[in-house]
Amino acid sequence: MNPLNNDRLIDAFVTTPALAELFSDASVLGAMLDFEAALATVEGRAGVIPAGAADVIARAARDADLPHADMAAFLRDTRRSATPAVPLVSLLVERVRAIDPAAAAYVHWGATSQDVVDTALVLLLKRVRPSLQDDYDALTAALQRLSNAHASTVMVGRTLLQPATPITFGLKAAVWFAGVWEGWWRLRSALDYAGRVQFGGASGTRAALGSDGPGIAAALAVELDLEPSPPWHTRRGRLADVASACAILSGALGKIARDVALLMQAEVGEVAASGGGSSAMPHKRNPAEAAVALAAAERVPGLVSGLLTGLVHEHERAIGGWQLEWSALSATIQATGAALSAVASTIGGLDVFPARMRANLDATRGAVFSERATLLLRAAVGRGAAAAIVERALARSRDESITFGDALRADADAVRALGDGIDAVERLDEDVAAAETLRRELLES
């Protein structure tokens, strides 16, 4: 088995193939070597190191064969030094020495381990958004179509898992859309802001390069297509911002997955997603993609908690908090991507059953209109009397298995208070109109 292969069965629910590849050993080491090649290149141009040595180092870094056979030793050295930069630089020095012994002295000139690791991570973060974009586009387009198609599909609103006032399924889909859009906006902004080069040297002052330090840092940013930045060895807020944005987006995705799973319950039966069967029960149509989304989304908050705790960095270089970030941040991003992919698949293949939605609404026997009746009655007879009339009507509806509207019409006090307006209590046009106004607002925000 290839030791650089990160496709693992145990991670099947918390990553995607694209993100697993992005954060694979080969990709991470490649990003670190890109840093070393770019550093040598800009230092050679500036005359900080000999131009010939810079060419050899850059060529060796770009052509380096990743340490397949020595990966176990590489990992062991990484643990021993608490950074992958030490064994990587040693590997690069060996490659350069084999070409030009004199050039080997200039490898990693003026940099520190954290410069390599942090900039490599930022380079990987630049590739995150393209890895997620297709699933995001597919999901938001599907949600918009779903919302528009069901703008007038009436269903029970549910609060605390109990029937509430009527809404439309189009509104529910629009709420899902808005949550995903907002989460994506935060993640996109956080990724853009995080795209800063890290180059500070031993204590973050660039002192080893003297007056050339700022210029080399700026040139390094250009070479790597990153934004320039003062060293941020102990200022980790930008990375925490990425993780926090992932948590918000994955929460929005988890909400959709949870809603779909609840609506798929046989006793509800309002939607159905393409999904998995059961190994024991052939009749089942499980919300498999929703389960994958929830498994990924529910993992994220714990990972983000660790990253936020790790913001407390000591002095000029942290012990522990910095080492935590690579694993936690990559896992956070991969879990978010897994949730996004699963929800996009769920919504793209969702079956909606408007007749069942209306049947579930009708099964409340109009009890969901009790709020409107209460408000209409308050205007006529006051709060206390209105409450008494509504409670009597609800009890009569339950006891006699009649609709709430019929129970009101059988109540003399209700008829006296509302007159002909009593029939307006059960009309759905106001509910649909209110839902439509909000639906459009959410889709256009």
C-alpha positions as CSV (number, residue, x, y, z in Angstrom):
1,M,0.0,0.0,0.0
2,N,1.3,3.5,-0.9
3,P,2.3,5.2,2.4
4,L,1.3,8.5,1.0
5,N,-2.3,7.4,0.3
6,N,-4.7,9.1,2.6
7,D,-7.8,7.3,1.5
8,R,-8.9,5.5,4.7
9,L,-12.1,3.6,5.4
10,I,-12.3,5.0,8.9
11,D,-12.5,8.6,7.5
12,A,-15.1,7.8,4.8
13,F,-17.8,9.9,6.4
14,V,-15.6,12.9,7.3
15,T,-13.9,13.9,4.1
16,T,-14.2,13.8,0.4
17,P,-11.8,12.5,-2.2
18,A,-10.8,16.0,-3.3
19,L,-10.1,17.1,0.2
20,A,-8.4,13.9,1.2
21,E,-6.0,14.5,-1.7
22,L,-5.6,18.1,-0.8
23,F,-4.4,17.3,2.7
24,S,-2.6,14.1,1.8
25,D,1.1,13.6,2.7
26,A,2.2,14.2,-0.9
27,S,0.2,17.5,-1.1
28,V,1.4,18.8,2.3
29,L,5.1,18.0,1.5
30,G,4.7,19.5,-1.9
31,A,3.5,22.8,-0.4
32,M,6.4,22.9,1.9
33,L,8.8,22.3,-0.9
34,D,7.1,25.1,-2.9
35,F,7.9,27.4,0.0
36,E,11.6,26.4,-0.1
37,A,11.8,26.7,-3.8
38,A,10.2,30.2,-3.7
39,L,12.4,31.3,-0.9
40,A,15.6,30.3,-2.7
41,T,14.4,32.0,-5.9
42,V,13.6,35.4,-4.4
43,E,16.8,35.4,-2.2
44,G,18.8,34.6,-5.3
45,R,17.2,37.4,-7.3
46,A,18.0,39.8,-4.4
47,G,21.6,38.7,-4.1
48,V,21.0,37.4,-0.6
49,I,22.3,34.0,-1.6
50,P,24.3,33.2,-4.7
51,A,22.1,33.0,-7.8
52,G,23.7,29.6,-8.8
53,A,22.9,28.1,-5.4
54,A,19.3,29.5,-5.6
55,D,18.8,27.8,-8.9
56,V,20.1,24.5,-7.6
57,I,17.9,24.7,-4.5
58,A,14.8,25.6,-6.4
59,R,15.3,22.9,-8.9
60,A,15.9,20.3,-6.2
61,A,12.8,21.4,-4.3
62,R,10.6,21.3,-7.4
63,D,12.0,18.0,-8.7
64,A,12.3,16.3,-5.3
65,D,11.0,12.8,-5.2
66,L,8.8,12.6,-2.1
67,P,10.2,10.2,0.6
68,H,8.0,7.2,-0.2
69,A,10.4,4.6,1.0
70,D,11.5,6.6,4.0
71,M,8.1,7.9,5.1
72,A,8.2,5.9,8.4
73,A,11.5,7.5,9.2
74,F,10.2,10.9,8.1
75,L,7.2,10.7,10.4
76,R,9.4,9.5,13.3
77,D,11.7,12.5,12.8
78,T,8.7,14.8,12.6
79,R,7.4,13.6,16.0
80,R,10.9,13.8,17.5
81,S,11.4,17.4,16.4
82,A,7.7,18.4,16.8
83,T,7.7,19.8,13.2
84,P,7.8,18.3,9.7
85,A,10.1,21.2,8.6
86,V,13.2,19.7,10.3
87,P,13.2,16.4,8.4
88,L,12.0,18.1,5.2
89,V,14.9,20.6,5.3
90,S,17.3,17.8,6.0
91,L,16.0,15.9,3.0
92,L,16.3,18.9,0.8
93,V,19.8,19.6,2.0
94,E,20.8,16.0,1.0
95,R,19.2,16.5,-2.5
96,V,21.0,19.8,-3.0
97,R,24.3,18.5,-1.7
98,A,24.2,15.7,-4.3
99,I,24.0,18.3,-7.0
100,D,26.2,21.0,-5.6
101,P,27.7,20.7,-2.2
102,A,28.4,24.4,-1.9
103,A,24.7,25.3,-2.6
104,A,23.6,23.1,0.3
105,A,24.7,25.8,2.8
106,Y,22.0,28.1,1.5
107,V,19.0,25.9,1.9
108,H,16.3,27.4,4.1
109,W,18.3,30.6,4.4
110,G,16.9,33.0,7.1
111,A,13.8,31.0,7.6
112,T,12.5,29.0,10.6
113,S,10.4,25.8,10.8
114,Q,7.2,27.7,11.4
115,D,7.6,29.8,8.3
116,V,7.7,26.6,6.2
117,V,4.8,24.9,8.0
118,D,2.5,28.0,8.2
119,T,3.0,29.1,4.6
120,A,2.5,25.5,3.4
121,L,-0.8,25.4,5.3
122,V,-1.8,28.7,3.8
123,L,-1.0,27.4,0.3
124,L,-3.3,24.4,1.0
125,L,-6.0,26.8,2.2
126,K,-5.9,28.6,-1.2
127,R,-7.0,25.3,-2.8
128,V,-9.9,24.7,-0.3
129,R,-12.5,26.9,-1.9
130,P,-12.1,25.4,-5.5
131,S,-12.4,22.0,-3.9
132,L,-15.7,22.9,-2.3
133,Q,-17.1,25.2,-5.0
134,D,-18.9,22.6,-7.2
135,D,-20.8,21.1,-4.3
136,Y,-21.7,24.6,-3.0
137,D,-23.0,25.7,-6.4
138,A,-24.9,22.4,-6.9
139,L,-26.5,22.7,-3.5
140,T,-27.6,26.3,-3.7
141,A,-29.0,25.9,-7.2
142,A,-31.0,22.8,-6.0
143,L,-32.3,24.7,-3.0
144,Q,-33.4,27.6,-5.1
145,R,-35.2,25.3,-7.5
146,L,-36.8,23.5,-4.7
147,S,-38.0,26.7,-3.1
148,N,-39.4,28.1,-6.3
149,A,-41.2,24.8,-7.1
150,H,-42.9,24.7,-3.8
151,A,-43.6,28.3,-3.1
152,S,-47.3,27.5,-2.5
153,T,-46.9,24.0,-1.1
154,V,-48.5,24.3,2.4
155,M,-47.2,22.3,5.3
156,V,-47.2,22.3,9.1
157,G,-44.7,24.6,10.7
158,R,-43.0,22.9,13.6
159,T,-41.6,24.4,16.7
160,L,-40.1,22.3,19.5
161,L,-41.0,19.3,17.2
162,Q,-44.7,20.1,17.6
163,P,-47.2,21.5,15.1
164,A,-47.1,25.3,14.8
165,T,-48.7,27.7,12.4
166,P,-48.7,26.8,8.6
167,I,-45.8,27.6,6.4
168,T,-44.8,26.5,2.9
169,F,-42.1,24.0,1.9
170,G,-40.8,26.7,-0.4
171,L,-40.1,28.8,2.7
172,K,-38.4,25.9,4.5
173,A,-36.1,25.4,1.5
174,A,-35.3,29.2,1.4
175,V,-34.3,29.1,5.1
176,W,-32.0,26.2,4.2
177,F,-30.6,28.2,1.3
178,A,-30.0,31.3,3.5
179,G,-28.1,29.4,6.1
180,V,-25.8,27.8,3.5
181,W,-25.2,31.1,1.7
182,E,-24.3,32.9,4.9
183,G,-22.0,30.1,6.0
184,W,-20.3,30.1,2.6
185,W,-19.8,33.9,2.7
186,R,-18.1,33.6,6.0
187,L,-15.8,30.8,4.9
188,R,-14.9,32.5,1.6
189,S,-14.0,35.7,3.4
190,A,-12.0,33.8,6.1
191,L,-10.1,31.9,3.5
192,D,-9.3,35.0,1.6
193,Y,-8.1,36.8,4.7
194,A,-6.0,33.8,5.7
195,G,-4.0,33.9,2.5
196,R,-0.9,35.6,4.0
197,V,2.7,34.6,3.7
198,Q,4.6,33.6,6.9
199,F,8.2,34.7,7.0
200,G,9.7,35.8,10.3
201,G,12.8,33.7,11.0
202,A,13.9,32.6,14.4
203,S,12.0,35.0,16.6
204,G,9.8,36.6,14.1
205,T,12.0,39.6,13.4
206,R,13.7,38.5,10.2
207,A,16.9,39.6,11.8
208,A,19.0,37.0,10.0
209,L,18.5,38.9,6.8
210,G,19.1,42.3,8.2
211,S,17.7,45.1,6.1
212,D,16.8,42.6,3.3
213,G,14.2,40.9,5.5
214,P,11.1,43.0,4.6
215,G,11.9,42.9,0.9
216,I,12.5,39.1,0.9
217,A,9.2,38.6,2.7
218,A,7.3,40.8,0.2
219,A,8.9,39.1,-2.8
220,L,8.2,35.7,-1.3
221,A,4.5,36.6,-1.0
222,V,4.4,37.6,-4.7
223,E,6.3,34.4,-5.8
224,L,3.7,32.3,-4.0
225,D,0.7,34.4,-5.0
226,L,-0.1,35.2,-1.4
227,E,-0.7,38.5,0.4
228,P,2.2,40.1,2.2
229,S,2.1,40.2,6.0
230,P,4.2,40.9,9.1
231,P,5.1,37.6,10.8
232,W,2.2,36.0,12.6
233,H,3.9,33.2,14.5
234,T,1.7,33.7,17.6
235,R,-1.2,35.6,16.0
236,R,-3.4,32.7,14.9
237,G,-6.8,34.5,14.7
238,R,-7.0,34.1,10.9
239,L,-6.7,30.3,11.1
240,A,-9.2,30.3,13.9
241,D,-11.5,32.4,11.8
242,V,-11.4,29.8,9.0
243,A,-12.2,27.0,11.5
244,S,-15.1,29.1,13.0
245,A,-16.5,29.8,9.6
246,C,-16.4,26.0,8.9
247,A,-18.4,25.5,12.1
248,I,-21.1,27.9,11.0
249,L,-21.4,26.5,7.5
250,S,-21.4,22.9,8.8
251,G,-24.0,23.8,11.3
252,A,-26.2,25.1,8.5
253,L,-25.6,21.9,6.6
254,G,-26.4,19.8,9.6
255,K,-29.6,21.6,10.1
256,I,-30.7,20.7,6.6
257,A,-29.7,17.0,7.1
258,R,-31.6,16.9,10.4
259,D,-34.7,18.4,8.9
260,V,-34.6,16.0,6.0
261,A,-34.2,13.0,8.3
262,L,-37.1,14.1,10.4
263,L,-39.4,14.8,7.4
264,M,-38.5,11.3,6.1
265,Q,-39.8,9.5,9.2
266,A,-42.5,7.1,8.1
267,E,-45.1,8.7,10.4
268,V,-44.3,12.1,8.8
269,G,-43.4,11.0,5.2
270,E,-43.2,14.4,3.6
271,V,-40.0,14.0,1.8
272,A,-37.7,11.1,0.7
273,A,-34.0,11.2,-0.1
274,S,-32.2,8.7,-2.2
275,G,-30.4,6.6,0.3
276,G,-29.1,3.5,1.8
277,G,-31.0,0.3,2.5
278,S,-30.7,-1.8,5.6
279,S,-28.6,-4.9,5.9
280,A,-31.4,-6.5,7.8
281,M,-34.7,-4.8,6.7
282,P,-35.3,-4.6,3.0
283,H,-38.3,-2.2,3.4
284,K,-36.2,0.6,4.7
285,R,-35.0,3.7,2.8
286,N,-32.6,5.3,5.2
287,P,-31.5,8.9,5.0
288,A,-27.9,7.8,4.4
289,E,-26.5,11.1,3.0
290,A,-28.1,13.0,5.8
291,A,-26.4,10.6,8.3
292,V,-23.0,11.3,6.6
293,A,-23.7,15.1,6.8
294,L,-24.6,14.9,10.4
295,A,-21.6,12.7,11.3
296,A,-19.3,15.3,9.7
297,A,-21.1,18.4,11.0
298,E,-21.3,17.2,14.6
299,R,-17.5,16.5,14.5
300,V,-16.6,20.1,13.7
301,P,-17.4,22.0,17.0
302,G,-15.1,19.8,19.0
303,L,-12.3,20.4,16.6
304,V,-12.9,24.1,16.5
305,S,-12.9,24.2,20.3
306,G,-9.4,22.8,20.3
307,L,-8.2,25.4,17.8
308,L,-9.7,28.2,19.8
309,T,-8.1,26.9,23.0
310,G,-4.8,26.8,21.1
311,L,-4.9,30.5,20.4
312,V,-3.1,31.1,23.7
313,H,0.4,31.0,22.3
314,E,3.4,31.5,24.6
315,H,5.9,34.3,23.9
316,E,7.4,34.2,20.4
317,R,6.7,30.5,19.5
318,A,4.0,28.3,20.9
319,I,4.4,24.8,22.4
320,G,1.4,22.6,21.7
321,G,-1.1,25.0,20.3
322,W,0.8,25.5,17.0
323,Q,1.3,21.7,16.6
324,L,-2.4,21.1,17.2
325,E,-3.5,23.4,14.3
326,W,-2.5,21.3,11.2
327,S,-4.5,18.2,12.3
328,A,-7.5,20.1,13.7
329,L,-7.8,22.6,10.9
330,S,-7.4,20.1,8.1
331,A,-9.9,17.8,9.8
332,T,-12.4,20.7,10.3
333,I,-12.2,21.6,6.6
334,Q,-12.5,18.0,5.5
335,A,-15.5,17.4,7.7
336,T,-17.2,20.5,6.4
337,G,-16.5,19.4,2.8
338,A,-18.0,16.0,3.6
339,A,-21.2,17.6,5.0
340,L,-21.4,19.9,2.0
341,S,-21.1,17.1,-0.5
342,A,-23.6,14.9,1.3
343,V,-26.2,17.6,1.6
344,A,-25.8,18.6,-2.0
345,S,-26.5,15.0,-3.0
346,T,-29.4,14.8,-0.7
347,I,-31.1,17.9,-1.9
348,G,-30.3,17.1,-5.5
349,G,-32.3,13.9,-5.3
350,L,-35.0,14.9,-2.8
351,D,-38.6,13.7,-3.5
352,V,-41.3,15.9,-2.1
353,F,-44.8,14.8,-1.3
354,P,-47.2,17.8,-1.1
355,A,-50.2,15.7,-0.6
356,R,-48.7,14.2,2.5
357,M,-47.8,17.7,3.7
358,R,-51.4,18.8,3.4
359,A,-52.6,15.6,5.0
360,N,-50.4,16.2,8.0
361,L,-51.6,19.8,8.2
362,D,-55.3,18.6,8.1
363,A,-54.6,16.0,10.7
364,T,-54.2,18.8,13.3
365,R,-57.9,19.5,12.8
366,G,-57.2,23.2,12.6
367,A,-55.5,23.5,16.0
368,V,-52.7,25.3,14.2
369,F,-55.0,28.2,13.7
370,S,-55.5,28.8,17.4
371,E,-53.0,31.7,17.4
372,R,-55.0,33.6,14.7
373,A,-58.3,32.9,16.6
374,T,-56.7,34.2,19.8
375,L,-55.6,37.4,18.2
376,L,-58.9,38.1,16.5
377,L,-60.8,37.4,19.7
378,R,-58.5,39.6,21.9
379,A,-59.4,42.6,19.7
380,A,-63.1,41.9,20.4
381,V,-63.4,40.6,24.0
382,G,-59.9,41.0,25.6
383,R,-57.1,38.7,26.5
384,G,-58.8,36.6,29.3
385,A,-62.0,36.0,27.5
386,A,-60.2,35.2,24.3
387,A,-58.1,32.6,26.0
388,A,-61.1,31.0,27.6
389,I,-63.0,30.7,24.2
390,V,-59.9,29.2,22.4
391,E,-59.3,26.7,25.2
392,R,-62.9,25.6,25.1
393,A,-62.8,25.2,21.3
394,L,-59.5,23.2,21.4
395,A,-61.0,20.9,24.1
396,R,-64.2,20.4,22.1
397,S,-62.2,19.7,18.9
398,R,-60.2,17.0,20.7
399,D,-63.2,15.4,22.5
400,E,-65.6,15.4,19.6
401,S,-63.0,14.8,16.8
402,I,-64.2,17.9,14.9
403,T,-62.1,20.7,13.5
404,F,-61.1,23.7,15.5
405,G,-63.1,25.9,13.2
406,D,-66.3,23.9,13.7
407,A,-65.7,24.0,17.5
408,L,-65.4,27.8,17.3
409,R,-68.6,28.0,15.2
410,A,-70.4,25.9,17.9
411,D,-69.3,28.4,20.6
412,A,-71.9,31.2,21.1
413,D,-69.3,33.6,22.6
414,A,-67.0,33.0,19.6
415,V,-69.8,33.6,17.1
416,R,-70.9,36.7,19.0
417,A,-67.4,38.1,19.1
418,L,-66.3,37.3,15.5
419,G,-69.5,37.2,13.5
420,D,-69.0,36.4,9.9
421,G,-65.2,36.8,10.4
422,I,-65.1,33.5,12.2
423,D,-64.6,31.7,8.9
424,A,-61.4,33.7,8.3
425,V,-59.7,31.8,11.1
426,E,-59.0,28.7,9.0
427,R,-58.1,30.4,5.7
428,L,-54.5,29.7,4.5
429,D,-54.1,32.6,2.2
430,E,-52.6,34.9,4.9
431,D,-50.1,32.1,5.9
432,V,-49.1,31.5,2.3
433,A,-48.7,35.2,1.6
434,A,-46.6,35.8,4.7
435,A,-44.4,32.8,3.9
436,E,-43.9,34.0,0.3
437,T,-42.8,37.4,1.4
438,L,-40.1,35.9,3.6
439,R,-39.2,33.3,1.1
440,R,-38.4,35.9,-1.5
441,E,-36.5,38.0,1.0
442,L,-34.3,35.0,2.0
443,L,-33.5,34.0,-1.6
444,E,-32.6,37.6,-2.6
445,S,-30.6,38.5,0.5
